[in-house]
């Protein structure tokens, strides 16, 4: 007979499926799954701390030297008359590279320009007018003719001296007057002596008449002689006064002639100088329109294939001058106004050049040097970028540079970590929610106050 204890031992408390689960230990994934998930989350958090996810401002960039290549463009619609250089040829500063067709003979214009540049304003009288009169100047002919007329008028005035005869006549008149005055003064001395004698005789006769020695007729005769001597003396004084007045008038005439001479001389000189400078300006304008001239030493690079008699439109890029003196390489960016307020001096700039694939050659690193204070008409800011390592890339390769390099750049405004950016988004969402709740509470209080006032 089975005891109570045996019955309890044979009693099955769980089903067969449950027994299978209890008798078989669980898989390690189930036993350690939570721990594994926590470890993975921890690794993600740690990695997000070390992984950088910076904020960029992208923009286009041109890498060039501090003395960038000089681009020469056509200023007018014309044909090419003469090409003096070949592609990749070395040229010097102020060298004429190309001439466009005009109504003038460019060789004559260049000769005239050389003459004008060699003469200073105070040496204008040395201008070789006879040599220059044979030049075919086309568009400049009118300016040259005006100057040539003024130049010849001034030269003729200087040579003829139209006021010289008037001045000479005045000098001669003054000399004659002085001679006459000298003679009259001698006569005056004689007449004055006669006057004194006549006066004494008259006084003696008067005394004798008073004493009754002589008759009245004799006294009257002496008086007549005295009056004639007095009249002769006064006539000489009048003649002297008239001659001195004549000398004064001649001096005025002489002074007027001198003033007119200086006045006309200044007028002719200023007019000639003004027209000379106008001719110089016309030559400069002609040079800018019809000549392509290098402003620096360097290497010529044609923008396309050019030949003589080929038509060029105004604004067409004809050629470039690559300076031989390559200064430090810099970058110039045009950054849109969006987020431009975050740009600051010294921020890192990552440059990817179009000429060199960054996947193969790497990225060039630069730094923001300065940013323009105001945007341009399109709303873009100009940013200057310095390249401390030059064109050495992140792959330790130095890129060659002989012209402008275009590409794209990214300004690193905030060098954030991945976890910082994650919490930044959460903070942004929380801030938005808090702001929304404040606005809702404010709106509810406003409605409540209106209801209280209504009741």
Secondary structure by P-SEA (a helix, b strand, c coil): cccaaaaaaacccccaaaaaaaacccccccccaaaaaaaaaaaaaaaaaaccbbbbbbbbbbbbccccbbbbbbccccccccccccccccccccccccccccccaaaaaaaaaaaaaacccccccccccccccccccccaaaaaaaaaaaaaaaaaaaaaccaaaaaaaaaaaaaaaaaaaaaaaaaaaaaaaaaaaaaaaaaaaaaaaaaccccaaaaaaaaaaaaaaaaaaaaaaaaaaaaaaaaaaaaaaaaaaaaaaaaaaaaaaaaaaaaaaaaaaaaaaaaacccccccccbbbbbccccccccccccccccbbbbbccccbbbbbbbcccccccccccbbbbbbbbcccccccbbbbbbbbccccccccccbbbbbbbbbcccccccccbbbbbccbbbbbbbbbcccccaaaaaaaaaaaaaaaaaaaaaaaaaaaaaaaaaaaaac
